[in-house]
Amino acid sequence: MIKKKLTAVRDWLENGLRSLLGRITPDGRIIVILVMLFVFGAGSIYMTVSSIYNMGKKSGHEQMAIEHIKRLELEQGQKADSINHKNNFNYE
């Protein structure tokens, strides 16, 4: 039942668009395509630039905290292992 209604709405929209766009000349179609290209391209560029511009600003969210990388705490003592006695060179 719902599928039939969706199919009917889709067919109605498709027929309406075909009748509306069928009357446009080929030059008119190119103009429509170029206008849509510029509008959507400008929208895309605007969204990209505004999101980059607002990335570091505080807008209701906690501002991004940047911390320096800390030095690792390495163990200074040598652990005893199976090859430790081979590395003990005593040349005296």
N, CA, C and O of each residue as an XYZ file, in Angstrom:
368
protein
N       0.825     -1.185      0.000
C       0.000      0.000      0.000
C       0.877      1.260      0.000
O       0.673      2.171     -0.803
N       1.854      1.297      0.911
C       2.762      2.443      0.972
C       3.650      2.454     -0.263
O       3.969      3.515     -0.799
N       4.046      1.271     -0.711
C       4.903      1.176     -1.885
C       4.181      1.708     -3.125
O       4.792      2.366     -3.967
N       2.885      1.424     -3.236
C       2.113      1.921     -4.376
C       1.996      3.441     -4.335
O       2.065      4.092     -5.377
N       1.820      4.014     -3.143
C       1.724      5.465     -3.018
C       3.046      6.132     -3.372
O       3.069      7.148     -4.067
N       4.154      5.555     -2.889
C       5.466      6.101     -3.216
C       5.739      6.020     -4.713
O       6.298      6.949     -5.296
N       5.348      4.915     -5.334
C       5.527      4.764     -6.779
C       4.687      5.788     -7.532
O       5.148      6.361     -8.520
N       3.463      6.022     -7.076
C       2.592      7.006     -7.728
C       3.167      8.414     -7.595
O       3.135      9.182     -8.557
N       3.694      8.766     -6.421
C       4.285     10.090     -6.212
C       5.525     10.242     -7.086
O       5.734     11.290     -7.697
N       6.340      9.205     -7.145
C       7.540      9.249     -7.985
C       7.183      9.427     -9.451
O       7.807     10.227    -10.149
N       6.189      8.693     -9.922
C       5.765      8.816    -11.313
C       5.198     10.202    -11.600
O       5.459     10.764    -12.664
N       4.430     10.760    -10.674
C       3.855     12.095    -10.847
C       4.959     13.147    -10.937
O       4.909     14.031    -11.793
N       5.975     13.048    -10.035
C       7.095     13.983    -10.078
C       7.896     13.831    -11.370
O       8.306     14.822    -11.974
N       8.113     12.607    -11.780
C       8.882     12.354    -12.997
C       8.163     12.915    -14.222
O       8.794     13.538    -15.076
N       6.861     12.703    -14.315
C       6.095     13.234    -15.449
C       6.071     14.759    -15.428
O       6.156     15.392    -16.481
N       5.957     15.353    -14.251
C       5.960     16.806    -14.142
C       7.293     17.400    -14.562
O       7.340     18.393    -15.288
N       8.385     16.782    -14.097
C       9.720     17.269    -14.480
C       9.968     17.091    -15.975
O      10.544     17.965    -16.623
N       9.532     15.959    -16.517
C       9.724     15.734    -17.959
C       8.960     16.765    -18.781
O       9.483     17.280    -19.769
N       7.732     17.068    -18.382
C       6.959     18.048    -19.152
C       7.539     19.453    -18.994
O       7.529     20.241    -19.940
N       8.052     19.769    -17.784
C       8.635     21.089    -17.540
C       9.970     21.248    -18.261
O      10.210     22.269    -18.907
N      10.826     20.257    -18.155
C      12.150     20.341    -18.754
C      12.145     20.016    -20.236
O      13.095     20.357    -20.940
N      11.104     19.368    -20.725
C      11.017     19.042    -22.147
C      10.840     20.270    -23.004
O      11.166     20.251    -24.191
N      10.328     21.339    -22.423
C      10.081     22.571    -23.177
C      11.326     23.438    -23.289
O      11.348     24.375    -24.087
N      12.356     23.150    -22.512
C      13.568     23.976    -22.522
C      14.395     23.632    -23.757
O      14.543     22.463    -24.112
N      14.926     24.656    -24.400
C      15.787     24.450    -25.568
C      17.137     23.900    -25.110
O      17.477     24.003    -23.931
N      17.908     23.318    -26.029
C      19.241     22.810    -25.641
C      20.137     23.898    -25.059
O      20.899     23.627    -24.131
N      20.066     25.117    -25.579
C      20.853     26.215    -24.999
C      20.367     26.533    -23.587
O      21.173     26.833    -22.707
N      19.078     26.471    -23.372
C      18.519     26.713    -22.040
C      18.962     25.656    -21.046
O      19.225     25.957    -19.882
N      19.044     24.410    -21.513
C      19.507     23.331    -20.634
C      20.950     23.557    -20.206
O      21.306     23.329    -19.050
N      21.774     24.006    -21.142
C      23.179     24.281    -20.805
C      23.265     25.404    -19.789
O      24.066     25.347    -18.856
N      22.435     26.432    -19.971
C      22.424     27.536    -19.015
C      21.986     27.057    -17.638
O      22.584     27.435    -16.630
N      20.947     26.228    -17.589
C      20.479     25.692    -16.300
C      21.578     24.867    -15.636
O      21.796     24.981    -14.430
N      22.261     24.051    -16.403
C      23.333     23.213    -15.858
C      24.478     24.072    -15.327
O      25.007     23.802    -14.249
N      24.863     25.104    -16.078
C      25.949     25.978    -15.626
C      25.560     26.763    -14.372
O      26.381     26.934    -13.471
N      24.322     27.236    -14.309
C      23.868     27.956    -13.112
C      23.889     27.029    -11.905
O      24.341     27.419    -10.829
N      23.402     25.800    -12.079
C      23.422     24.841    -10.970
C      24.856     24.519    -10.562
O      25.142     24.381     -9.373
N      25.760     24.397    -11.533
C      27.159     24.122    -11.241
C      27.758     25.231    -10.385
O      28.430     24.953     -9.391
N      27.518     26.491    -10.765
C      28.070     27.608    -10.010
C      27.438     27.738     -8.636
O      28.138     28.031     -7.667
N      26.140     27.529     -8.528
C      25.465     27.644     -7.226
C      25.961     26.560     -6.267
O      26.323     26.852     -5.128
N      25.975     25.319     -6.731
C      26.420     24.233     -5.853
C      27.920     24.320     -5.577
O      28.362     23.991     -4.476
N      28.705     24.756     -6.557
C      30.144     24.929     -6.333
C      30.415     26.017     -5.309
O      31.264     25.847     -4.434
N      29.696     27.145     -5.410
C      29.870     28.229     -4.438
C      29.438     27.772     -3.042
O      30.079     28.113     -2.048
N      28.366     27.013     -2.973
C      27.926     26.487     -1.675
C      28.957     25.556     -1.062
O      29.202     25.597      0.143
N      29.551     24.728     -1.883
C      30.578     23.803     -1.397
C      31.797     24.552     -0.895
O      32.330     24.234      0.168
N      32.245     25.551     -1.657
C      33.405     26.334     -1.239
C      33.100     27.094      0.047
O      33.937     27.156      0.948
N      31.898     27.676      0.134
C      31.513     28.404      1.344
C      31.517     27.486      2.566
O      32.046     27.852      3.615
N      30.936     26.308      2.435
C      30.889     25.373      3.564
C      32.294     24.951      3.984
O      32.578     24.856      5.178
N      33.165     24.700      3.031
C      34.534     24.285      3.349
C      35.291     25.396      4.067
O      35.919     25.158      5.098
N      35.234     26.614      3.519
C      35.971     27.724      4.108
C      35.421     28.084      5.479
O      36.191     28.341      6.404
N      34.103     28.105      5.622
C      33.528     28.466      6.925
C      33.813     27.403      7.978
O      34.005     27.741      9.146
N      33.845     26.133      7.598
C      34.159     25.098      8.592
C      35.624     25.165      9.006
O      35.942     24.929     10.171
N      36.527     25.482      8.069
C      37.941     25.633      8.429
C      38.126     26.863      9.305
O      38.897     26.826     10.264
N      37.429     27.953      8.989
C      37.539     29.192      9.759
C      37.018     29.001     11.184
O      37.607     29.514     12.135
N      35.930     28.272     11.331
C      35.313     28.097     12.647
C      35.869     26.904     13.415
O      35.408     26.625     14.522
N      36.846     26.193     12.860
C      37.355     24.990     13.521
C      37.999     25.308     14.863
O      37.777     24.588     15.837
N      38.780     26.357     14.931
C      39.489     26.663     16.163
C      38.728     27.565     17.106
O      39.174     27.788     18.231
N      37.590     28.093     16.682
C      36.836     29.013     17.528
C      36.005     28.249     18.546
O      35.648     27.088     18.348
N      35.714     28.928     19.627
C      34.886     28.325     20.664
C      33.430     28.641     20.324
O      33.022     29.801     20.370
N      32.661     27.636     19.990
C      31.261     27.849     19.623
C      30.381     26.879     20.403
O      29.773     25.974     19.831
N      30.324     27.080     21.707
C      29.492     26.210     22.516
C      30.198     24.935     22.946
O      29.736     24.253     23.860
N      31.274     24.615     22.322
C      32.037     23.421     22.688
C      33.313     23.859     23.402
O      33.741     25.009     23.304
N      33.886     22.941     24.098
C      35.136     23.236     24.780
C      36.229     23.433     23.747
O      36.358     22.653     22.803
N      37.009     24.477     23.935
C      38.057     24.772     22.974
C      39.111     23.673     22.999
O      39.429     23.123     24.053
N      39.637     23.367     21.843
C      40.598     22.287     21.723
C      41.879     22.646     22.470
O      42.487     23.685     22.213
N      42.280     21.786     23.388
C      43.489     22.017     24.169
C      44.649     21.273     23.521
O      44.556     20.080     23.231
N      45.737     21.994     23.299
C      46.916     21.395     22.685
C      47.992     21.271     23.750
O      48.360     22.255     24.390
N      48.489     20.066     23.934
C      49.535     19.822     24.916
C      50.805     19.411     24.180
O      50.756     18.837     23.093
N      51.934     19.716     24.794
C      53.203     19.301     24.219
C      53.432     17.826     24.510
O      52.943     17.288     25.503
N      54.165     17.201     23.647
C      54.491     15.793     23.843
C      55.479     15.698     24.992
O      56.479     16.413     25.032
N      55.182     14.803     25.923
C      56.046     14.648     27.096
C      57.106     13.593     26.815
O      56.904     12.668     26.028
N      58.238     13.763     27.483
C      59.324     12.806     27.334
C      58.944     11.500     28.029
O      58.367     11.505     29.117
N      59.270     10.404     27.394
C      58.981      9.102     27.985
C      59.910      8.830     29.156
O      61.098      9.148     29.115
N      59.354      8.243     30.185
C      60.139      7.862     31.349
C      60.711      6.468     31.088
O      60.012      5.470     31.260
N      61.959      6.396     30.681
C      62.592      5.113     30.402
C      63.340      4.626     31.630
O      63.850      5.413     32.427
N      63.389      3.324     31.760
C      64.109      2.750     32.897
C      65.609      2.884     32.654
O      66.099      2.602     31.561
N      66.330      3.318     33.687
C      67.764      3.520     33.547
C      68.549      2.263     33.888
O      69.632      2.041     33.347
N      68.017      1.449     34.767
C      68.741      0.236     35.164
C      68.674     -0.821     34.083
O      67.735     -0.867     33.288
N      69.699     -1.677     34.068
C      69.723     -2.742     33.073
C      69.088     -3.976     33.672
O      69.426     -4.382     34.784
N      68.191     -4.556     32.954
C      67.549     -5.775     33.433
C      68.447     -6.970     33.111
O      69.183     -6.975     32.124
N      68.362     -7.942     33.944
C      69.122     -9.171     33.703
C      68.377    -10.001     32.672
O      67.183    -10.265     32.812
N      69.084    -10.399     31.653
C      68.453    -11.266     30.665
C      69.433    -12.378     30.284
O      70.526    -12.470     30.842
N      69.046    -13.189     29.365
C      69.850    -14.363     29.049
C      71.134    -14.019     28.301
O      72.067    -14.823     28.308
N      71.218    -12.862     27.660
C      72.444    -12.534     26.931
C      73.257    -11.458     27.648
O      74.218    -10.933     27.085
N      72.889    -11.128     28.863
C      73.586    -10.086     29.602
C      75.034    -10.472     29.866
O      75.913     -9.613     29.803
N      75.297    -11.704     30.153
C      76.668    -12.115     30.461
C      77.550    -12.091     29.204
O      78.771    -11.982     29.325
N      76.981    -12.187     28.031
C      77.766    -12.120     26.798
C      78.176    -10.686     26.483
O      79.179    -10.462     25.805
N      77.411     -9.718     26.969
C      77.698     -8.321     26.679
C      78.635     -7.710     27.712
O      78.986     -6.537     27.588
N      79.035     -8.431     28.682
C      79.908     -7.910     29.729
C      81.346     -8.123     29.284
O      81.922     -9.190     29.497
N      81.918     -7.101     28.667
C      83.309     -7.184     28.185
C      84.229     -6.596     29.221
O      84.170     -5.395     29.486
N      85.066     -7.395     29.806
C      86.016     -6.944     30.810
C      87.416     -7.121     30.236
O      87.940     -8.234     30.209
N      88.027     -6.022     29.775
C      89.320     -6.099     29.125
C      90.481     -5.804     30.055
O      91.577     -5.549     29.556
N      90.329     -5.820     31.317
C      91.421     -5.522     32.238
C      92.297     -6.695     32.489
O      93.262     -6.594     33.247
